[in-house]
């Protein structure tokens, strides 16, 4: 054993008695780091075991509808028992190690480190609800959407759409008098629906079930033969949407005479104004529609929307980087210890500015966007403010560290000429920190472009807003357009920023 590892021998008996409280024996024997680790590990793991077993349903007291299944309770008990076994093994090791440490012969900690890692991985597996069989079983669902995301161009370049459509009004729920059926025009598409009123389907519950809506019997005539017929539903004061059944859109096919029959439930939809009164009668429109592409390919409306929002995203990141860096530069000089440690007041300013930087940086730009949107409302201005705040703190810290790493010889040379504090900054510090300042600023623009795609999800403007909207509508091809544009722009900006940095660094 190396001389540096030698510790004065302590009483093994006293170390054993103290080790009955895990960790104290090692601390007494001079192994403070190891003792503190054990002292924190054992109660922490015991608390995690108690928490996860309780969450798993052991000792549940509450409504029967919320009670866990027997399988969940058995799984929680099994996990708890295994973790308790690990605690017992660590406890026994702690006793032996305390005695060995008192004799200057500590036990190897490799095994207990492995046990601790296994314990925390088990808890992490349970907390994050990892379900590998489900991921493998349901991968086919993802495969369909991945294909749409990876190849969105059929939605980016489209032909003009010619529609064949007929519609009818439906009351939800039934009122005193149902709507009149539409007038049939000979030779034109027509749908007859019975009944013309009913109840909509209930919201989906946690177990996936829901109260079914009234079944509508639909008969269509004079549609385009041998072609698919899509079902659309237009609630009052809300955009139209395609109802789903069993996870797929509701549709049917017209026969060789252009006729079809279809049964479907009245779908669940939002009432106008957010009303939750189930007895309020609202009139919706049920549409049976056929679409046919014709003419030359041209950019779709969604592609043009995505391009407009992508330009907005680029400038959102640019303005946030500009304003954030403008404020970060002067603040970074106040956060540089080598410039602000001359007296107690300057040192206080240094600590305050550093503390503010740490607080702002610790809050994700997404959270800042939520806060700022409450302040200035939805739109790119809110996103610019949120990213500017985070840029001030992040660049301020990086700039200050660049200042702290400058060569002091140049400062001393300028000070020897009798220059004041401001002149020292202008002639001795700025020439040294300008290249890293430019490099950090360009890199921050790259980061802000990526972040702006996320804060759009909470109303911060940019293409992120469209991306989340299309994903919520299950329009994965349009979402793929946004993903491709983001990837292309980030790649181009990364190349451009690399070339710009080469000119200054």
PLY file of the C-alpha trace (Angstrom):
ply
format ascii 1.0
element vertex 505
property float x
property float y
property float z
element edge 504
property int vertex1
property int vertex2
end_header
0.00 0.00 0.00
1.30 3.46 -0.87
2.46 5.70 1.97
-0.10 8.34 0.95
-2.90 5.79 1.52
-1.82 4.94 5.06
-4.30 6.00 7.75
-3.80 5.80 11.51
-5.42 2.65 12.81
-8.72 3.06 14.67
-10.71 0.73 16.88
-12.36 -1.93 14.68
-15.01 -2.56 17.32
-15.98 1.10 17.51
-15.94 1.33 13.70
-18.33 -1.65 13.56
-20.71 -0.10 16.08
-20.71 3.23 14.27
-21.26 1.41 10.95
-24.65 0.26 12.22
-25.60 3.65 10.84
-24.26 3.17 7.29
-21.29 5.36 6.50
-20.37 6.54 10.01
-17.86 3.71 10.48
-15.95 4.73 7.35
-15.98 8.39 8.40
-14.58 7.42 11.81
-11.87 5.35 10.09
-10.81 8.35 7.99
-12.55 7.34 4.76
-14.81 10.41 4.65
-15.63 10.34 0.92
-16.60 6.67 1.01
-18.53 7.14 4.26
-20.53 10.10 2.94
-21.35 8.17 -0.24
-22.76 5.25 1.78
-24.51 7.62 4.21
-26.37 9.24 1.28
-26.91 6.12 -0.82
-28.71 3.88 1.70
-31.46 6.31 2.88
-31.91 7.62 -0.66
-32.49 4.13 -2.03
-34.83 3.27 0.86
-36.87 6.40 0.14
-37.02 5.51 -3.58
-38.15 1.96 -2.74
-40.94 3.25 -0.48
-42.04 5.76 -3.12
-42.12 3.33 -6.06
-43.85 0.57 -4.06
-46.51 3.05 -2.99
-46.93 4.34 -6.53
-47.14 0.74 -7.72
-50.28 0.25 -5.63
-49.06 -1.53 -2.49
-51.31 -0.40 0.37
-53.62 1.47 -2.03
-56.57 3.16 -0.33
-58.98 4.95 -2.63
-61.79 4.55 -5.15
-62.10 1.03 -6.54
-62.12 2.41 -10.09
-58.58 3.70 -9.57
-57.25 0.60 -7.81
-54.19 -1.04 -9.45
-54.41 -4.52 -10.88
-53.04 -7.55 -9.04
-50.30 -7.82 -11.66
-49.18 -4.23 -10.98
-49.10 -4.84 -7.22
-47.09 -8.07 -7.63
-44.61 -6.26 -9.91
-44.19 -3.46 -7.35
-43.63 -5.95 -4.53
-41.11 -7.91 -6.59
-39.16 -4.80 -7.52
-39.21 -3.58 -3.91
-37.98 -6.94 -2.59
-35.08 -7.01 -5.07
-34.05 -3.47 -4.17
-34.25 -4.25 -0.45
-31.88 -7.18 -1.10
-29.43 -4.73 -2.68
-29.72 -2.45 0.35
-29.00 -5.39 2.66
-25.91 -6.37 0.64
-24.66 -2.78 0.69
-25.31 -2.62 4.45
-23.33 -5.82 5.08
-20.51 -4.53 2.88
-20.56 -1.25 4.83
-20.06 -3.11 8.13
-17.15 -5.14 6.77
-15.61 -2.15 5.05
-15.80 -0.05 8.24
-13.88 -2.70 10.17
-11.37 -3.11 7.32
-10.90 0.64 7.02
-10.19 0.89 10.74
-7.43 -1.68 10.22
-6.17 0.14 7.10
-7.43 -2.72 4.92
-10.57 -1.29 3.22
-12.79 -3.62 1.21
-12.99 -3.12 -2.57
-15.90 -0.85 -3.47
-16.26 -2.18 -7.03
-19.05 -4.60 -6.17
-21.10 -2.10 -4.20
-20.76 0.48 -6.99
-22.13 -2.11 -9.42
-25.00 -2.92 -7.03
-25.81 0.78 -6.63
-25.82 1.31 -10.37
-28.14 -1.67 -10.86
-30.50 -0.35 -8.18
-30.81 3.09 -9.72
-31.22 1.61 -13.21
-34.10 -0.54 -11.92
-35.79 2.50 -10.36
-35.16 4.51 -13.53
-36.63 1.72 -15.67
-39.76 1.74 -13.52
-40.09 5.54 -13.33
-39.74 6.02 -17.08
-42.18 3.12 -17.72
-39.95 1.49 -20.32
-41.93 -1.16 -22.21
-39.71 -2.89 -24.77
-42.32 -5.46 -25.90
-44.79 -2.63 -26.60
-42.15 -0.70 -28.55
-41.41 -3.78 -30.68
-45.08 -4.73 -31.05
-46.24 -1.26 -32.13
-43.23 -0.32 -34.26
-45.28 -0.88 -37.39
-47.44 2.16 -36.46
-44.33 4.32 -36.44
-43.05 2.85 -39.68
-45.98 4.27 -41.67
-45.47 7.77 -40.32
-41.70 7.60 -40.65
-42.15 6.98 -44.34
-44.36 10.06 -44.62
-41.87 12.17 -42.67
-38.92 10.91 -44.70
-40.61 11.44 -48.07
-43.07 14.36 -47.79
-42.76 15.58 -51.37
-46.17 14.31 -52.54
-47.60 16.89 -50.11
-45.06 19.57 -51.11
-45.78 19.55 -54.86
-49.34 18.88 -55.83
-51.80 19.17 -58.67
-55.06 21.08 -58.58
-57.84 19.16 -56.86
-61.25 18.74 -58.44
-63.90 17.89 -55.84
-67.14 15.99 -56.09
-69.12 16.60 -52.91
-72.52 16.44 -51.25
-73.40 17.50 -47.74
-76.19 17.37 -45.14
-76.84 19.13 -41.83
-76.83 17.14 -38.58
-78.07 18.40 -35.19
-76.12 17.33 -32.08
-77.98 16.45 -29.92
-81.53 16.22 -31.23
-83.49 19.43 -30.84
-87.20 20.17 -31.06
-87.06 19.93 -34.87
-84.37 18.09 -36.87
-82.81 19.75 -39.96
-84.52 19.42 -43.33
-82.94 16.89 -45.72
-81.17 18.45 -48.73
-83.02 18.80 -52.01
-81.91 16.22 -54.57
-80.92 17.59 -57.98
-81.09 14.92 -60.72
-77.63 13.88 -61.90
-75.80 15.69 -59.04
-74.11 14.04 -56.05
-76.59 13.49 -53.23
-76.54 11.96 -49.74
-79.48 10.85 -47.61
-78.79 10.40 -43.89
-80.92 8.85 -41.17
-81.32 10.06 -38.53
-80.53 13.76 -39.02
-79.68 14.25 -35.33
-78.13 12.37 -32.43
-75.45 12.34 -29.75
-71.75 12.65 -30.45
-69.24 10.10 -29.22
-67.84 10.71 -25.76
-64.23 11.66 -25.07
-61.71 8.83 -25.01
-60.96 7.52 -21.51
-57.60 6.46 -20.09
-58.28 2.80 -20.95
-59.03 3.75 -24.57
-62.79 3.20 -24.34
-65.48 5.81 -24.90
-69.24 6.20 -25.12
-70.29 5.56 -28.74
-72.12 8.21 -30.71
-75.39 7.84 -32.61
-74.94 5.70 -35.71
-75.78 7.49 -38.96
-76.88 5.49 -41.99
-75.62 7.25 -45.13
-76.78 6.55 -48.68
-74.97 8.31 -51.55
-75.88 8.59 -55.22
-74.40 10.08 -58.41
-70.78 10.14 -57.22
-67.79 9.37 -59.46
-67.89 5.59 -60.06
-65.28 3.24 -58.62
-63.54 5.96 -56.59
-62.91 6.51 -52.89
-65.35 8.71 -50.95
-63.95 10.60 -47.93
-66.01 11.59 -44.91
-65.58 15.11 -43.52
-67.24 16.73 -40.53
-67.56 20.50 -40.07
-68.60 21.54 -36.53
-70.10 24.99 -35.93
-67.45 27.76 -35.76
-64.63 25.20 -36.12
-62.46 23.90 -38.99
-63.60 20.78 -40.80
-61.88 17.49 -39.99
-61.88 13.86 -41.04
-63.48 11.54 -38.43
-61.66 8.38 -37.45
-62.85 4.87 -36.61
-60.43 2.33 -35.16
-57.54 4.73 -35.71
-58.18 5.11 -39.48
-60.04 7.81 -41.37
-63.65 6.96 -42.24
-64.13 6.37 -45.97
-65.92 4.15 -48.46
-65.99 3.42 -52.23
-68.60 4.31 -54.80
-69.68 1.39 -56.96
-69.83 1.26 -60.77
-73.03 3.36 -60.71
-71.58 5.93 -58.30
-73.67 4.75 -55.36
-72.62 3.69 -51.84
-73.91 3.06 -48.32
-72.02 3.74 -45.11
-72.69 3.56 -41.35
-70.68 5.79 -39.02
-70.94 7.23 -35.52
-71.32 10.94 -34.89
-67.71 11.89 -33.94
-66.57 13.79 -30.87
-65.87 17.47 -31.52
-65.42 20.71 -29.59
-68.52 22.80 -28.94
-68.41 26.45 -30.03
-66.95 28.78 -27.43
-65.69 25.84 -25.39
-69.19 25.15 -24.01
-69.44 21.96 -21.97
-73.27 21.87 -21.92
-74.16 18.49 -23.48
-77.77 19.60 -23.99
-76.89 22.60 -26.20
-78.08 21.88 -29.74
-75.47 22.59 -32.42
-75.74 22.09 -36.16
-72.81 20.48 -37.94
-72.29 19.64 -41.59
-71.52 16.10 -42.76
-69.73 16.07 -46.12
-69.07 13.15 -48.48
-66.26 14.14 -50.79
-64.27 12.75 -53.70
-61.02 14.39 -54.76
-59.15 14.03 -58.04
-55.79 15.56 -58.95
-55.51 17.22 -62.35
-53.20 19.69 -64.11
-49.48 20.36 -63.62
-47.53 20.03 -60.38
-47.06 23.21 -58.32
-45.94 24.06 -54.77
-48.63 23.23 -52.26
-50.10 25.74 -49.82
-48.45 23.86 -46.95
-45.04 24.10 -48.63
-45.45 27.85 -49.06
-46.59 28.21 -45.44
-43.58 26.20 -44.29
-41.19 28.32 -46.38
-42.67 31.54 -44.97
-42.37 30.26 -41.41
-38.85 28.99 -42.06
-37.77 32.49 -43.13
-39.46 33.80 -39.99
-37.53 31.22 -37.94
-34.18 32.30 -39.43
-34.78 35.94 -38.63
-36.19 35.08 -35.21
-32.89 33.38 -34.39
-30.91 36.22 -35.97
-32.66 39.00 -34.01
-32.47 37.04 -30.77
-28.74 36.49 -31.30
-28.17 40.15 -32.19
-30.01 41.65 -29.22
-28.79 38.97 -26.80
-25.14 39.45 -27.80
-25.40 43.27 -27.70
-26.45 43.10 -24.04
-24.13 40.19 -23.23
-20.94 42.05 -24.25
-20.98 44.80 -21.56
-22.36 42.44 -18.92
-19.59 39.92 -19.64
-16.95 42.44 -18.51
-18.81 42.75 -15.19
-18.82 38.94 -14.89
-15.03 38.50 -15.45
-13.24 37.86 -12.16
-9.86 39.14 -13.39
-11.44 42.54 -14.04
-13.84 42.73 -11.07
-11.78 41.49 -8.12
-10.05 44.79 -7.35
-12.26 45.71 -4.37
-15.27 44.53 -2.39
-17.81 46.50 -4.47
-16.57 45.23 -7.83
-16.43 41.69 -6.44
-20.05 42.03 -5.29
-21.07 43.19 -8.78
-19.23 40.20 -10.26
-21.09 37.73 -8.03
-24.47 39.34 -8.69
-24.03 39.33 -12.48
-22.75 35.75 -12.45
-25.69 34.69 -10.30
-28.18 36.30 -12.68
-26.51 34.57 -15.63
-26.79 31.21 -13.86
-30.47 31.67 -13.02
-31.44 32.72 -16.56
-29.39 29.93 -18.18
-30.88 27.31 -15.89
-34.38 27.99 -17.30
-34.92 26.40 -20.71
-35.84 28.72 -23.62
-39.13 26.83 -23.91
-40.08 27.93 -20.38
-39.01 31.50 -21.12
-41.21 31.39 -24.23
-44.24 30.36 -22.16
-43.59 33.21 -19.72
-42.99 35.81 -22.42
-46.06 34.75 -24.43
-48.17 35.64 -21.37
-46.49 39.05 -21.45
-46.54 40.03 -25.15
-48.87 37.41 -26.64
-48.39 34.81 -29.35
-46.05 35.40 -32.26
-42.40 35.73 -33.22
-41.85 38.76 -30.96
-42.39 36.59 -27.90
-40.02 33.97 -29.29
-37.38 36.63 -29.98
-37.60 37.93 -26.40
-37.38 34.44 -24.92
-34.31 33.49 -26.97
-32.72 36.91 -26.35
-32.92 36.39 -22.58
-31.28 32.99 -22.82
-28.67 34.33 -25.25
-27.72 37.16 -22.87
-27.01 34.68 -20.08
-25.31 32.01 -22.21
-23.14 34.36 -24.26
-22.47 36.51 -21.21
-20.96 33.51 -19.44
-18.93 32.42 -22.47
-17.71 35.97 -23.13
-16.69 36.44 -19.49
-14.72 33.19 -19.52
-12.95 34.33 -22.70
-12.05 37.57 -20.90
-10.74 35.63 -17.90
-8.47 33.65 -20.24
-6.73 36.63 -21.87
-2.98 37.27 -21.68
-2.36 39.63 -18.71
0.88 40.96 -20.22
-0.97 43.16 -22.70
-3.12 44.61 -19.90
-0.02 45.46 -17.85
1.63 47.08 -20.87
-1.37 49.35 -21.50
-1.73 50.15 -17.80
1.93 51.17 -17.72
1.10 54.00 -20.10
-1.31 55.46 -17.55
-4.47 54.27 -19.32
-7.74 54.21 -17.38
-10.04 51.18 -16.95
-12.04 51.89 -20.13
-8.90 52.38 -22.22
-7.49 49.11 -20.92
-10.65 47.34 -22.12
-10.57 49.00 -25.56
-6.85 48.59 -26.32
-5.77 45.53 -24.29
-8.80 43.29 -23.85
-11.10 43.68 -26.87
-8.37 42.83 -29.45
-7.77 39.56 -27.59
-11.41 38.55 -27.09
-12.85 39.66 -30.43
-12.20 36.33 -32.27
-13.84 34.13 -29.56
-16.69 36.65 -29.22
-17.46 36.34 -32.92
-17.14 32.55 -32.81
-19.49 32.24 -29.82
-22.02 34.62 -31.39
-22.16 32.71 -34.67
-22.49 29.42 -32.83
-25.29 30.91 -30.73
-27.17 31.89 -33.88
-26.99 28.26 -34.96
-28.38 27.18 -31.57
-31.12 29.81 -31.64
-32.29 28.61 -35.05
-32.72 25.12 -33.61
-34.36 26.38 -30.42
-36.77 28.58 -32.34
-38.24 25.49 -33.98
-39.19 24.24 -30.51
-40.51 27.41 -28.88
-42.92 27.74 -31.80
-44.79 24.86 -30.18
-45.89 27.19 -27.35
-46.75 30.12 -29.60
-43.29 31.63 -29.99
-43.57 31.91 -33.77
-41.51 30.25 -36.46
-41.90 26.93 -38.17
-42.25 25.07 -34.88
-45.84 26.27 -34.62
-46.71 24.69 -37.97
-44.79 21.52 -37.15
-46.73 20.90 -33.93
-50.03 21.81 -35.60
-49.49 19.28 -38.39
-48.42 16.54 -35.98
-51.55 17.12 -33.87
-53.65 16.83 -37.01
-51.79 13.61 -37.95
-50.69 15.30 -41.19
-47.26 13.65 -41.19
-46.43 14.46 -44.81
-46.81 18.19 -44.12
-44.85 17.72 -40.89
-42.16 16.06 -42.99
-41.94 19.23 -45.12
-41.18 21.23 -41.96
-38.62 18.67 -40.75
-36.80 18.69 -44.10
-36.70 22.50 -44.22
-35.34 22.64 -40.66
-32.64 20.08 -41.49
-31.65 21.86 -44.70
-31.49 25.32 -43.11
-29.54 24.11 -40.07
-27.05 22.29 -42.34
-26.55 25.36 -44.55
-26.16 27.67 -41.55
-23.70 25.27 -39.93
-21.55 25.33 -43.08
-21.84 29.13 -43.35
-20.95 29.66 -39.68
-17.91 27.40 -40.06
-16.67 29.44 -43.02
-17.26 32.73 -41.17
-15.41 31.50 -38.10
-12.42 30.62 -40.27
-12.06 34.31 -41.12
-11.77 35.39 -37.49
-10.46 32.46 -35.46
0 1
1 2
2 3
3 4
4 5
5 6
6 7
7 8
8 9
9 10
10 11
11 12
12 13
13 14
14 15
15 16
16 17
17 18
18 19
19 20
20 21
21 22
22 23
23 24
24 25
25 26
26 27
27 28
28 29
29 30
30 31
31 32
32 33
33 34
34 35
35 36
36 37
37 38
38 39
39 40
40 41
41 42
42 43
43 44
44 45
45 46
46 47
47 48
48 49
49 50
50 51
51 52
52 53
53 54
54 55
55 56
56 57
57 58
58 59
59 60
60 61
61 62
62 63
63 64
64 65
65 66
66 67
67 68
68 69
69 70
70 71
71 72
72 73
73 74
74 75
75 76
76 77
77 78
78 79
79 80
80 81
81 82
82 83
83 84
84 85
85 86
86 87
87 88
88 89
89 90
90 91
91 92
92 93
93 94
94 95
95 96
96 97
97 98
98 99
99 100
100 101
101 102
102 103
103 104
104 105
105 106
106 107
107 108
108 109
109 110
110 111
111 112
112 113
113 114
114 115
115 116
116 117
117 118
118 119
119 120
120 121
121 122
122 123
123 124
124 125
125 126
126 127
127 128
128 129
129 130
130 131
131 132
132 133
133 134
134 135
135 136
136 137
137 138
138 139
139 140
140 141
141 142
142 143
143 144
144 145
145 146
146 147
147 148
148 149
149 150
150 151
151 152
152 153
153 154
154 155
155 156
156 157
157 158
158 159
159 160
160 161
161 162
162 163
163 164
164 165
165 166
166 167
167 168
168 169
169 170
170 171
171 172
172 173
173 174
174 175
175 176
176 177
177 178
178 179
179 180
180 181
181 182
182 183
183 184
184 185
185 186
186 187
187 188
188 189
189 190
190 191
191 192
192 193
193 194
194 195
195 196
196 197
197 198
198 199
199 200
200 201
201 202
202 203
203 204
204 205
205 206
206 207
207 208
208 209
209 210
210 211
211 212
212 213
213 214
214 215
215 216
216 217
217 218
218 219
219 220
220 221
221 222
222 223
223 224
224 225
225 226
226 227
227 228
228 229
229 230
230 231
231 232
232 233
233 234
234 235
235 236
236 237
237 238
238 239
239 240
240 241
241 242
242 243
243 244
244 245
245 246
246 247
247 248
248 249
249 250
250 251
251 252
252 253
253 254
254 255
255 256
256 257
257 258
258 259
259 260
260 261
261 262
262 263
263 264
264 265
265 266
266 267
267 268
268 269
269 270
270 271
271 272
272 273
273 274
274 275
275 276
276 277
277 278
278 279
279 280
280 281
281 282
282 283
283 284
284 285
285 286
286 287
287 288
288 289
289 290
290 291
291 292
292 293
293 294
294 295
295 296
296 297
297 298
298 299
299 300
300 301
301 302
302 303
303 304
304 305
305 306
306 307
307 308
308 309
309 310
310 311
311 312
312 313
313 314
314 315
315 316
316 317
317 318
318 319
319 320
320 321
321 322
322 323
323 324
324 325
325 326
326 327
327 328
328 329
329 330
330 331
331 332
332 333
333 334
334 335
335 336
336 337
337 338
338 339
339 340
340 341
341 342
342 343
343 344
344 345
345 346
346 347
347 348
348 349
349 350
350 351
351 352
352 353
353 354
354 355
355 356
356 357
357 358
358 359
359 360
360 361
361 362
362 363
363 364
364 365
365 366
366 367
367 368
368 369
369 370
370 371
371 372
372 373
373 374
374 375
375 376
376 377
377 378
378 379
379 380
380 381
381 382
382 383
383 384
384 385
385 386
386 387
387 388
388 389
389 390
390 391
391 392
392 393
393 394
394 395
395 396
396 397
397 398
398 399
399 400
400 401
401 402
402 403
403 404
404 405
405 406
406 407
407 408
408 409
409 410
410 411
411 412
412 413
413 414
414 415
415 416
416 417
417 418
418 419
419 420
420 421
421 422
422 423
423 424
424 425
425 426
426 427
427 428
428 429
429 430
430 431
431 432
432 433
433 434
434 435
435 436
436 437
437 438
438 439
439 440
440 441
441 442
442 443
443 444
444 445
445 446
446 447
447 448
448 449
449 450
450 451
451 452
452 453
453 454
454 455
455 456
456 457
457 458
458 459
459 460
460 461
461 462
462 463
463 464
464 465
465 466
466 467
467 468
468 469
469 470
470 471
471 472
472 473
473 474
474 475
475 476
476 477
477 478
478 479
479 480
480 481
481 482
482 483
483 484
484 485
485 486
486 487
487 488
488 489
489 490
490 491
491 492
492 493
493 494
494 495
495 496
496 497
497 498
498 499
499 500
500 501
501 502
502 503
503 504
